[in-house]
Amino acid sequence: MLNKKKNVIVLVIVSLIIVVLLGGNQLTIVKETELVREVLVQKFPSEAEKRRRIALWVVQHFDVPEPIKEVKVSKIKSYGLFGTGGRAASVIINSNEKYIVDGISVEKNGNVRGGAIYDDRNLKYIHDPNRKKDLSGIKISCWEKE
């Protein structure tokens, strides 16, 4: 009878140890899965995330006479065979045709490389690396350029 109790106690202890070890491994797997997702999102961001990155660059580098409330970003177009000619997008600020920025050079992941075409009578380009503007209060949408 005493032997049976010892066996049960040993079995319970071993079971607890296994549960603790497996629980730790599952937690590690969950953490690694989250890390892989983060890396994939950075390397292959959604179209909405690419639009957000472009809009952020525009807000940080251009000023218009009135406050920026909306940035519409066009579809990112690839040029050349398989995008070898680069990628570019256009934006319109506050739905005003005076505030169009064309040919914004964009990397595959949606980061802006710089370079754009704009009318310097209506838009003021700002090159201030310390400018800390963000997208709070600004609507970002897709602009179907004709």
DSSP file with accessible surface (Angstrom, degrees, kcal/mol):
  #  RESIDUE AA STRUCTURE BP1 BP2  ACC     N-H-->O    O-->H-N    N-H-->O    O-->H-N    TCO  KAPPA ALPHA  PHI   PSI    X-CA   Y-CA   Z-CA
    1    1 A M     >        0   0  177      0, 0.0     4,-1.8     0, 0.0     5,-0.1   0.000 360.0 360.0 360.0 -42.4    0.0    0.0    0.0
    2    2 A L  H  >  +     0   0  121      1,-0.2     4,-2.2     2,-0.2     5,-0.2   0.871 360.0  54.3 -65.2 -36.7    2.9    2.4    0.9
    3    3 A N  H  > S+     0   0  115      1,-0.2     4,-2.2     2,-0.2    -1,-0.2   0.869 105.7  52.4 -64.2 -38.8    4.6    1.5   -2.4
    4    4 A K  H  > S+     0   0  152      2,-0.2     4,-2.4     1,-0.2    -2,-0.2   0.908 109.1  49.6 -65.0 -41.1    1.4    2.5   -4.3
    5    5 A K  H  X S+     0   0  129     -4,-1.8     4,-2.8     2,-0.2     5,-0.2   0.914 110.4  50.5 -64.8 -41.1    1.3    5.9   -2.6
    6    6 A K  H  X S+     0   0  119     -4,-2.2     4,-2.8     1,-0.2     5,-0.2   0.919 110.6  49.9 -61.9 -41.9    4.9    6.5   -3.4
    7    7 A N  H  X S+     0   0  105     -4,-2.2     4,-2.6     2,-0.2    -2,-0.2   0.905 111.7  47.7 -63.8 -41.2    4.3    5.6   -7.0
    8    8 A V  H  X S+     0   0   86     -4,-2.4     4,-2.7     2,-0.2    -2,-0.2   0.929 113.2  48.1 -65.6 -43.6    1.3    8.0   -7.2
    9    9 A I  H  X S+     0   0  100     -4,-2.8     4,-2.6     2,-0.2    -2,-0.2   0.935 113.5  47.0 -63.1 -44.6    3.3   10.8   -5.5
   10   10 A V  H  X S+     0   0   83     -4,-2.8     4,-2.9    -5,-0.2     5,-0.2   0.923 112.2  51.0 -63.2 -42.1    6.2   10.2   -7.9
   11   11 A L  H  X S+     0   0  112     -4,-2.6     4,-2.6    -5,-0.2    -2,-0.2   0.917 110.9  48.1 -62.8 -42.3    3.8   10.1  -10.9
   12   12 A V  H  X S+     0   0   78     -4,-2.7     4,-2.6     2,-0.2    -2,-0.2   0.930 113.2  47.8 -64.5 -44.1    2.2   13.4   -9.8
   13   13 A I  H  X S+     0   0   90     -4,-2.6     4,-2.5     2,-0.2    -2,-0.2   0.942 113.3  47.2 -63.1 -46.2    5.6   15.1   -9.3
   14   14 A V  H  X S+     0   0   66     -4,-2.9     4,-2.6     1,-0.2    -1,-0.2   0.921 111.9  51.4 -62.9 -40.3    6.8   13.9  -12.7
   15   15 A S  H  X S+     0   0   55     -4,-2.6     4,-2.7    -5,-0.2    -1,-0.2   0.917 109.8  49.4 -62.2 -43.9    3.6   15.0  -14.3
   16   16 A L  H  X S+     0   0  105     -4,-2.6     4,-2.6     2,-0.2    -1,-0.2   0.916 110.7  50.0 -61.7 -41.4    3.9   18.5  -12.8
   17   17 A I  H  X S+     0   0   93     -4,-2.5     4,-2.8     2,-0.2    -2,-0.2   0.933 111.7  48.3 -63.3 -42.7    7.5   18.7  -14.0
   18   18 A I  H  X S+     0   0   87     -4,-2.6     4,-3.2     2,-0.2     5,-0.3   0.931 111.5  49.8 -64.0 -43.5    6.5   17.7  -17.5
   19   19 A V  H  X S+     0   0   94     -4,-2.7     4,-2.8     2,-0.2    -1,-0.2   0.932 112.3  47.8 -61.6 -43.3    3.6   20.2  -17.5
   20   20 A V  H  X S+     0   0  104     -4,-2.6     4,-2.2     2,-0.2    -2,-0.2   0.942 114.5  46.0 -63.4 -44.6    6.0   23.0  -16.3
   21   21 A L  H  X S+     0   0  108     -4,-2.8     4,-2.1     2,-0.2    -2,-0.2   0.932 115.8  44.8 -65.7 -44.8    8.6   22.1  -19.0
   22   22 A L  H  X S+     0   0   94     -4,-3.2     4,-2.7    -5,-0.2     5,-0.2   0.900 111.0  54.5 -66.7 -37.8    6.0   21.8  -21.8
   23   23 A G  H  X S+     0   0   33     -4,-2.8     4,-2.2    -5,-0.3    -1,-0.2   0.920 108.6  49.0 -60.8 -42.4    4.4   25.0  -20.7
   24   24 A G  H  X S+     0   0   35     -4,-2.2     4,-2.2    -5,-0.2    -1,-0.2   0.914 111.4  49.4 -63.3 -41.7    7.7   26.8  -20.9
   25   25 A N  H  X S+     0   0   96     -4,-2.1     4,-2.5     2,-0.2    -2,-0.2   0.899 109.8  51.0 -65.5 -40.9    8.4   25.4  -24.3
   26   26 A Q  H  X S+     0   0  129     -4,-2.7     4,-2.5     2,-0.2    -1,-0.2   0.908 109.2  51.3 -64.0 -38.2    4.9   26.5  -25.5
   27   27 A L  H  X S+     0   0   98     -4,-2.2     4,-2.4     2,-0.2    -2,-0.2   0.920 109.9  49.7 -63.8 -41.5    5.6   29.9  -24.2
   28   28 A T  H  X S+     0   0   66     -4,-2.2     4,-2.5     2,-0.2    -2,-0.2   0.918 110.2  50.6 -62.4 -42.3    8.9   30.0  -26.1
   29   29 A I  H  X S+     0   0  104     -4,-2.5     4,-2.4     2,-0.2    -2,-0.2   0.921 110.1  49.9 -63.0 -42.1    7.1   28.9  -29.3
   30   30 A V  H  X S+     0   0   73     -4,-2.5     4,-2.3     2,-0.2    -2,-0.2   0.938 111.6  48.6 -63.2 -43.6    4.5   31.6  -28.9
   31   31 A K  H  X S+     0   0  129     -4,-2.4     4,-2.1     1,-0.2    -2,-0.2   0.918 112.5  47.9 -62.9 -43.2    7.2   34.3  -28.4
   32   32 A E  H  X S+     0   0  118     -4,-2.5     4,-2.4     2,-0.2    -1,-0.2   0.883 109.5  53.3 -66.8 -36.5    9.1   33.1  -31.4
   33   33 A T  H  X S+     0   0   58     -4,-2.4     4,-2.3     2,-0.2    -2,-0.2   0.921 108.9  49.4 -63.6 -41.7    6.0   33.0  -33.5
   34   34 A E  H  X S+     0   0   96     -4,-2.3     4,-2.3     2,-0.2    -2,-0.2   0.909 110.1  51.4 -63.2 -39.8    5.3   36.6  -32.6
   35   35 A L  H  X S+     0   0  103     -4,-2.1     4,-2.3     2,-0.2    -2,-0.2   0.924 109.2  49.9 -63.2 -42.8    8.8   37.6  -33.5
   36   36 A V  H  X S+     0   0   85     -4,-2.4     4,-2.6     1,-0.2    -2,-0.2   0.919 110.0  51.4 -62.7 -41.6    8.5   35.9  -36.9
   37   37 A R  H  X S+     0   0  162     -4,-2.3     4,-2.5     1,-0.2    -1,-0.2   0.919 109.2  50.2 -61.2 -44.3    5.2   37.8  -37.5
   38   38 A E  H  X S+     0   0  112     -4,-2.3     4,-2.1     2,-0.2    -1,-0.2   0.913 111.2  48.4 -60.9 -42.8    6.9   41.1  -36.6
   39   39 A V  H  X S+     0   0   61     -4,-2.3     4,-2.5     1,-0.2     5,-0.2   0.924 111.9  49.4 -64.2 -42.5    9.8   40.4  -39.0
   40   40 A L  H  X S+     0   0   88     -4,-2.6     4,-3.3     1,-0.2    -2,-0.2   0.903 109.3  51.9 -64.2 -39.4    7.3   39.5  -41.8
   41   41 A V  H  < S+     0   0   87     -4,-2.5    -1,-0.2     1,-0.2    -2,-0.2   0.899 111.7  47.6 -64.6 -37.5    5.3   42.6  -41.2
   42   42 A Q  H  < S+     0   0  124     -4,-2.1    -2,-0.2    -5,-0.2    -1,-0.2   0.914 119.6  38.0 -69.6 -39.9    8.5   44.7  -41.5
   43   43 A K  H  < S+     0   0  138     -4,-2.5    -2,-0.2     1,-0.2    -1,-0.2   0.840 132.1  25.9 -80.3 -34.0    9.6   43.0  -44.7
   44   44 A F  S  < S-     0   0  152     -4,-3.3    -1,-0.2    -5,-0.2    -2,-0.2  -0.578  81.7-178.4-130.0  69.9    6.2   42.6  -46.3
   45   45 A P        -     0   0    9      0, 0.0    -3,-0.1     0, 0.0    -4,-0.1  -0.279  31.6-102.9 -70.3 156.7    4.0   45.3  -45.0
   46   46 A S     >  -     0   0   73      1,-0.1     4,-2.3    -5,-0.0     5,-0.2  -0.241  33.0-105.4 -69.9 165.9    0.3   45.6  -46.0
   47   47 A E  H  > S+     0   0   92      1,-0.2     4,-2.6     2,-0.2     5,-0.2   0.883 123.0  54.9 -61.2 -37.2   -0.7   48.2  -48.6
   48   48 A A  H  > S+     0   0   59      2,-0.2     4,-2.2     1,-0.2    -1,-0.2   0.909 108.0  48.5 -63.6 -40.1   -2.3   50.3  -45.8
   49   49 A E  H  > S+     0   0   46      2,-0.2     4,-2.3     1,-0.2    -2,-0.2   0.904 110.7  50.9 -67.7 -38.2    1.0   50.3  -43.9
   50   50 A K  H  X S+     0   0   38     -4,-2.3     4,-2.2     2,-0.2    -2,-0.2   0.935 110.4  49.4 -63.4 -43.1    2.9   51.3  -47.0
   51   51 A R  H  X S+     0   0   60     -4,-2.6     4,-2.8     1,-0.2    -2,-0.2   0.901 109.6  52.3 -61.0 -39.9    0.4   54.2  -47.5
   52   52 A R  H  X S+     0   0   98     -4,-2.2     4,-2.5     1,-0.2    -1,-0.2   0.923 108.7  49.6 -63.5 -42.0    0.9   55.2  -43.9
   53   53 A R  H  X S+     0   0   40     -4,-2.3     4,-2.0     2,-0.2    -1,-0.2   0.909 113.1  46.6 -63.5 -41.7    4.7   55.3  -44.3
   54   54 A I  H  X S+     0   0    0     -4,-2.2     4,-2.3     2,-0.2    -2,-0.2   0.935 112.4  49.8 -66.2 -45.3    4.4   57.5  -47.5
   55   55 A A  H  X S+     0   0    0     -4,-2.8     4,-2.7     1,-0.2     5,-0.2   0.903 108.9  52.9 -61.3 -40.2    1.8   59.8  -45.8
   56   56 A L  H  X S+     0   0   40     -4,-2.5     4,-2.3     1,-0.2    -1,-0.2   0.934 108.6  49.7 -61.7 -43.0    4.2   60.2  -42.8
   57   57 A W  H  X S+     0   0   29     -4,-2.0     4,-1.3     1,-0.2    -1,-0.2   0.929 111.6  49.0 -61.5 -43.4    7.0   61.2  -45.1
   58   58 A V  H >X S+     0   0    0     -4,-2.3     4,-1.9     1,-0.2     3,-0.6   0.943 111.5  48.5 -63.0 -45.7    4.8   63.7  -46.8
   59   59 A V  H 3< S+     0   0    0     -4,-2.7    -1,-0.2     1,-0.2    -2,-0.2   0.875 113.9  47.6 -62.9 -35.0    3.6   65.2  -43.5
   60   60 A Q  H 3< S+     0   0   55     -4,-2.3    68,-0.3    -5,-0.2    -1,-0.2   0.706 121.4  34.7 -79.0 -18.6    7.2   65.4  -42.3
   61   61 A H  H << S+     0   0   32     -4,-1.3    65,-3.1    -3,-0.6     2,-0.4   0.499 110.2  57.3-117.4  -5.2    8.6   67.0  -45.5
   62   62 A F  E  <  -A  125   0A   0     -4,-1.9     2,-0.4    63,-0.2    63,-0.2  -0.975  52.8-167.0-132.5 144.2    5.9   69.3  -46.8
   63   63 A D  E     -A  124   0A  48     61,-2.0    61,-2.3    -2,-0.4    -3,-0.0  -0.967   4.2-169.8-123.3 144.3    3.9   72.3  -45.5
   64   64 A V        -     0   0   18      2,-0.4    59,-0.1    -2,-0.4     4,-0.1  -0.863  40.0-102.5-124.5 162.4    0.8   73.8  -47.0
   65   65 A P  S    S+     0   0  109      0, 0.0     3,-0.1     0, 0.0    58,-0.0   0.848 106.4  45.3 -57.0 -36.1   -0.8   77.1  -46.0
   66   66 A E  S    S-     0   0   73      1,-0.1    -2,-0.4    -3,-0.0     3,-0.0  -0.671 106.8 -80.3-103.8 163.8   -3.6   75.4  -44.0
   67   67 A P        -     0   0   95      0, 0.0     2,-0.6     0, 0.0    -1,-0.1  -0.308  47.7-111.7 -60.8 142.7   -3.3   72.5  -41.6
   68   68 A I        +     0   0   19      1,-0.2     3,-0.1    -4,-0.1    25,-0.0  -0.672  47.5 159.4 -78.2 120.9   -2.9   69.0  -43.2
   69   69 A K        +     0   0  145     -2,-0.6    70,-2.6     1,-0.3     2,-0.3   0.589  62.6  26.3-113.6 -21.8   -6.1   67.1  -42.4
   70   70 A E  E     -b  139   0B  32     68,-0.2    24,-3.0     2,-0.0     2,-0.4  -0.997  52.7-169.7-148.1 139.5   -6.0   64.4  -45.1
   71   71 A V  E     -bC 140  93B   0     68,-2.9    70,-1.8    -2,-0.3     2,-0.5  -0.983  10.2-162.5-129.1 118.8   -3.4   62.7  -47.2
   72   72 A K  E     -bC 141  92B  59     20,-2.6    20,-1.9    -2,-0.4     2,-0.5  -0.907   9.4-160.0-101.7 126.1   -4.6   60.5  -50.1
   73   73 A V  E     -bC 142  91B   0     68,-2.9    70,-2.7    -2,-0.5    18,-0.2  -0.891   9.3-136.8-110.3 131.6   -1.9   58.1  -51.4
   74   74 A S  E     -b  143   0B   6     16,-3.2    70,-0.2    -2,-0.5     2,-0.1  -0.241  40.3 -76.6 -75.9 171.5   -2.1   56.6  -54.9
   75   75 A K        -     0   0  141     68,-0.5     2,-0.5     1,-0.1    15,-0.2  -0.417  52.8-109.4 -63.5 141.4   -1.3   53.0  -55.7
   76   76 A I        -     0   0   26     13,-0.1     2,-0.4    -2,-0.1    13,-0.2  -0.667  38.6-153.5 -77.1 120.5    2.4   52.3  -55.7
   77   77 A K  E     -D   88   0B 104     11,-2.9    11,-2.2    -2,-0.5     2,-0.4  -0.797   4.0-144.3-101.1 140.2    3.4   51.7  -59.3
   78   78 A S  E     -D   87   0B  73     -2,-0.4     2,-0.3     9,-0.2     9,-0.2  -0.830  14.4-155.7 -99.6 140.9    6.4   49.6  -60.4
   79   79 A Y        +     0   0  114      7,-2.8     6,-2.9    -2,-0.4     7,-0.5  -0.877  52.2  11.8-117.4 148.5    8.3   50.7  -63.5
   80   80 A G  S >  S-     0   0   61     -2,-0.3     3,-1.2     4,-0.2     2,-0.5  -0.173 111.5 -27.1  80.2-178.3   10.4   48.5  -65.7
   81   81 A L  G >  S-     0   0  124      1,-0.3     3,-1.6     2,-0.2    -2,-0.1  -0.569 132.8 -14.4 -74.2 118.8   10.6   44.7  -65.8
   82   82 A F  G 3  S-     0   0  187     -2,-0.5    -1,-0.3     1,-0.3    -2,-0.1   0.828 128.5 -57.1  56.1  33.4    9.7   43.4  -62.4
   83   83 A G  G X  S+     0   0    7     -3,-1.2     3,-1.9    -5,-0.1    -1,-0.3   0.633  97.3 136.7  79.2  13.9   10.1   46.8  -60.8
   84   84 A T  T <   +     0   0  116     -3,-1.6    -4,-0.2     1,-0.3    -2,-0.1   0.736  69.8  59.0 -67.4 -18.7   13.7   47.2  -62.0
   85   85 A G  T 3  S-     0   0   54     -6,-2.9    -1,-0.3     1,-0.3    -5,-0.2   0.357 117.7-109.1 -88.7   5.4   12.9   50.8  -62.9
   86   86 A G    <   -     0   0   17     -3,-1.9    -7,-2.8    -7,-0.5     2,-0.3  -0.319  28.7 -88.4  96.9 178.3   11.9   51.6  -59.4
   87   87 A R  E     +D   78   0B  42     19,-0.5    19,-2.4    -9,-0.2     2,-0.3  -0.972  38.5 178.1-130.6 147.6    8.6   52.2  -57.6
   88   88 A A  E     -DE  77 105B  13    -11,-2.2   -11,-2.9    -2,-0.3     2,-0.3  -0.985   9.1-169.9-149.9 155.7    6.7   55.5  -57.1
   89   89 A A  E     - E   0 104B   2     15,-1.6    15,-3.1    -2,-0.3     2,-0.3  -0.912  12.2-142.4-137.6 165.8    3.5   56.9  -55.7
   90   90 A S  E     -     0   0B  10     -2,-0.3   -16,-3.2   -15,-0.2     2,-0.3  -0.913  12.8-162.0-126.8 156.9    1.7   60.2  -55.7
   91   91 A V  E     -CE  73 101B   0     10,-2.7    10,-2.4    -2,-0.3     2,-0.4  -0.953  10.6-153.7-136.0 157.0   -0.2   62.0  -53.0
   92   92 A I  E     -CE  72 100B  11    -20,-1.9   -20,-2.6    -2,-0.3     2,-0.5  -1.000  19.0-142.5-128.5 130.7   -2.8   64.8  -52.8
   93   93 A I  E >  S-C   71   0B   0      6,-2.6     3,-1.8     3,-0.4     6,-0.3  -0.817  77.3 -10.7 -98.9 131.5   -3.0   66.8  -49.6
   94   94 A N  T 3  S-     0   0   32    -24,-3.0    -1,-0.2    -2,-0.5   -23,-0.1   0.769 113.1 -78.8  55.5  29.0   -6.4   67.9  -48.3
   95   95 A S  T 3  S+     0   0   57     -3,-0.4     2,-0.6     1,-0.2    -1,-0.3   0.777  96.1 138.0  52.9  29.4   -8.1   66.9  -51.6
   96   96 A N    X   -     0   0   48     -3,-1.8     3,-2.3     3,-0.2    -3,-0.4  -0.918  53.7-147.0-109.3 121.8   -6.7   70.1  -53.1
   97   97 A E  T 3  S+     0   0  163     -2,-0.6     3,-0.4     1,-0.3    -1,-0.1   0.658  97.4  66.2 -64.2 -15.0   -5.3   69.8  -56.6
   98   98 A K  T 3  S+     0   0  119      1,-0.2     2,-0.5    -5,-0.1    -1,-0.3   0.712  96.6  59.0 -72.8 -21.4   -2.8   72.6  -55.8
   99   99 A Y  S <  S+     0   0   11     -3,-2.3    -6,-2.6    -6,-0.3     2,-0.5  -0.518  71.9 138.0-112.5  63.8   -1.2   70.2  -53.3
  100  100 A I  E     -E   92   0B  44     -2,-0.5    19,-0.6    -3,-0.4     2,-0.5  -0.917  32.6-166.0-109.8 132.4   -0.1   67.2  -55.3
  101  101 A V  E     -EF  91 118B   0    -10,-2.4   -10,-2.7    -2,-0.5     3,-0.3  -0.981  17.1-169.4-115.7 118.8    3.2   65.5  -54.9
  102  102 A D  E     + F   0 117B  49     15,-3.0    15,-3.5    -2,-0.5   -12,-0.2  -0.723  55.1  21.1-106.8 158.2    4.1   63.2  -57.8
  103  103 A G  E     -     0   0B  32     -2,-0.3     2,-0.6    13,-0.2   -13,-0.2   0.830  65.3-179.9  61.9  38.3    6.8   60.6  -58.3
  104  104 A I  E     -E   89   0B   0    -15,-3.1   -15,-1.6    -3,-0.3     2,-0.3  -0.607  30.8-125.9 -72.1 118.8    7.6   59.9  -54.7
  105  105 A S  E     -EG  88 114B  35     10,-1.7     8,-2.6     9,-0.7     9,-0.8  -0.539  34.6-172.5 -72.8 124.6   10.3   57.2  -54.9
  106  106 A V  E     - G   0 112B   0    -19,-2.4   -19,-0.5    -2,-0.3     6,-0.2  -0.951  18.2-135.6-126.3 138.7    9.3   54.2  -52.8
  107  107 A E    >   -     0   0   76      4,-3.1     3,-1.8    -2,-0.4     6,-0.0  -0.336  40.2 -96.4 -79.5 171.3   11.2   51.0  -51.7
  108  108 A K  T 3  S+     0   0  148      1,-0.3    -1,-0.1     2,-0.1   -58,-0.1   0.846 125.0  53.0 -57.4 -35.6    9.5   47.6  -51.9
  109  109 A N  T 3  S-     0   0   38      2,-0.1    -1,-0.3   -65,-0.1     3,-0.1   0.436 122.5-102.9 -84.6   1.6    8.6   47.8  -48.2
  110  110 A G  S <  S+     0   0    0     -3,-1.8     2,-0.2     1,-0.3    -2,-0.1   0.385  75.3 138.6  95.5  -4.7    6.9   51.2  -48.5
  111  111 A N        -     0   0   63      1,-0.1    -4,-3.1    -5,-0.1     2,-0.4  -0.523  55.5-119.1 -72.9 142.7    9.7   53.3  -47.1
  112  112 A V  E     -G  106   0B  28     -6,-0.2    -6,-0.2    -2,-0.2     3,-0.1  -0.650  19.5-166.0 -86.5 133.3   10.3   56.5  -49.0
  113  113 A R  E     -     0   0B 137     -8,-2.6    -7,-0.1    -2,-0.4    -1,-0.1   0.543  46.7-112.2 -89.8 -11.9   13.7   57.0  -50.5
  114  114 A G  E    S+G  105   0B  20     -9,-0.8    -9,-0.7     1,-0.2    -1,-0.3  -0.390  70.5 107.4 101.5 175.5   13.2   60.7  -51.2
  115  115 A G        +     0   0   52     -2,-0.1   -10,-1.7   -11,-0.1     2,-0.3   0.542  35.8 162.8  81.4 122.4   12.8   62.4  -54.4
  116  116 A A        -     0   0   30    -12,-0.2     2,-0.5     2,-0.1   -13,-0.2  -0.975  35.9-118.6-162.5 163.2    9.5   63.8  -55.6
  117  117 A I  E     +F  102   0B 119    -15,-3.5   -15,-3.0    -2,-0.3     2,-0.3  -0.955  43.9 153.0-112.3 127.3    8.0   66.2  -58.1
  118  118 A Y  E     -F  101   0B  84     -2,-0.5     2,-0.8   -17,-0.2   -17,-0.1  -0.984  49.6-105.1-152.0 159.9    6.0   69.1  -56.7
  119  119 A D    >>  -     0   0   50    -19,-0.6     4,-2.2    -2,-0.3     3,-1.5  -0.782  26.1-158.7 -88.8 109.1    4.9   72.7  -57.4
  120  120 A D  T 34 S+     0   0  126     -2,-0.8    -1,-0.1     1,-0.3     5,-0.1   0.530  85.9  68.4 -73.7  -1.8    7.1   74.9  -55.2
  121  121 A R  T 34 S+     0   0  203      1,-0.1    -1,-0.3     3,-0.0     3,-0.1   0.797 115.6  24.5 -78.6 -28.7    4.6   77.8  -55.5
  122  122 A N  T <4 S+     0   0   48     -3,-1.5     2,-0.4     1,-0.1    -2,-0.2   0.725 121.4  51.9-106.9 -30.7    2.0   75.8  -53.5
  123  123 A L     <  -     0   0    4     -4,-2.2     2,-0.6   -59,-0.1   -59,-0.2  -0.904  65.4-148.7-113.6 141.3    4.0   73.4  -51.4
  124  124 A K  E     -A   63   0A 140    -61,-2.3   -61,-2.0    -2,-0.4     2,-0.4  -0.936  14.8-145.4-109.6 116.5    7.0   74.2  -49.2
  125  125 A Y  E     -A   62   0A  83     -2,-0.6     2,-0.5   -63,-0.2   -63,-0.2  -0.666  14.2-159.9 -81.3 133.7    9.5   71.3  -48.9
  126  126 A I        -     0   0   23    -65,-3.1     2,-0.7    -2,-0.4     5,-0.0  -0.962  13.3-170.6-118.7 125.7   11.1   71.1  -45.5
  127  127 A H        +     0   0  143     -2,-0.5   -66,-0.1     3,-0.0     3,-0.1  -0.828  34.7 135.7-114.6  89.0   14.4   69.3  -44.9
  128  128 A D    >   -     0   0   77     -2,-0.7     3,-2.1   -68,-0.3    -2,-0.1  -0.881  36.7-164.5-135.0 100.1   14.8   69.2  -41.2
  129  129 A P  T 3  S+     0   0  104      0, 0.0    -1,-0.1     0, 0.0    -2,-0.0   0.728  90.0  55.9 -61.5 -17.5   15.9   65.8  -39.9
  130  130 A N  T 3  S+     0   0  122     -3,-0.1     2,-0.3     2,-0.0    -3,-0.0   0.400  74.5 124.4 -94.9   3.4   14.8   66.7  -36.4
  131  131 A R    <   -     0   0   48     -3,-2.1     2,-0.1     1,-0.1    -3,-0.1  -0.492  43.7-165.1 -67.8 126.1   11.2   67.4  -37.3
  132  132 A K        +     0   0  180     -2,-0.3     2,-0.2     2,-0.0    -1,-0.1  -0.259  28.5 148.5-111.1  44.3    9.0   65.2  -35.2
  133  133 A K        -     0   0   77     -2,-0.1     2,-0.2   -73,-0.1   -73,-0.1  -0.559  22.4-173.7 -78.3 145.1    5.6   65.5  -37.0
  134  134 A D        -     0   0   91     -2,-0.2    -2,-0.0     2,-0.1    -1,-0.0  -0.637  36.9-100.9-127.3-172.2    3.3   62.5  -36.8
  135  135 A L    >   +     0   0   27     -2,-0.2     3,-2.1     2,-0.1     2,-0.1   0.243  65.1 138.7 -98.2  14.2    0.0   61.4  -38.3
  136  136 A S  T 3  S+     0   0   87      1,-0.3    -2,-0.1     3,-0.0     3,-0.1  -0.379  78.5   8.6 -65.2 130.3   -2.2   62.2  -35.4
  137  137 A G  T 3  S+     0   0   79      1,-0.2     2,-0.5    -2,-0.1    -1,-0.3   0.538 103.1 118.1  79.6   8.1   -5.5   63.7  -36.5
  138  138 A I    <   -     0   0   27     -3,-2.1     2,-0.4   -68,-0.0   -68,-0.2  -0.925  57.9-140.0-113.8 127.7   -4.7   63.1  -40.2
  139  139 A K  E     -b   70   0B 132    -70,-2.6   -68,-2.9    -2,-0.5     2,-0.5  -0.684  15.3-160.1 -83.7 133.6   -6.9   60.9  -42.4
  140  140 A I  E     +b   71   0B  55     -2,-0.4     2,-0.3   -70,-0.2   -68,-0.2  -0.962  21.3 157.7-116.6 128.2   -5.0   58.6  -44.8
  141  141 A S  E     -b   72   0B  27    -70,-1.8   -68,-2.9    -2,-0.5     2,-0.4  -0.880  43.3 -89.4-141.3 175.2   -6.9   57.1  -47.7
  142  142 A C  E     -b   73   0B  51     -2,-0.3     2,-0.6   -70,-0.2   -68,-0.2  -0.716  32.5-151.7 -91.2 135.1   -6.3   55.7  -51.2
  143  143 A W  E     -b   74   0B  44    -70,-2.7     2,-1.3    -2,-0.4   -68,-0.5  -0.932   4.2-151.0-110.2 116.0   -6.2   58.0  -54.1
  144  144 A E        -     0   0  141     -2,-0.6     2,-0.2   -70,-0.2   -70,-0.1  -0.724  21.5-155.1 -86.8  93.5   -7.2   56.6  -57.5
  145  145 A K              0   0   85     -2,-1.3   -70,-0.1     1,-0.1    -2,-0.0  -0.510 360.0 360.0 -72.9 135.5   -5.2   58.8  -59.7
  146  146 A E              0   0  229     -2,-0.2    -1,-0.1     0, 0.0     0, 0.0  -0.484 360.0 360.0 -84.2 360.0   -6.5   59.2  -63.3
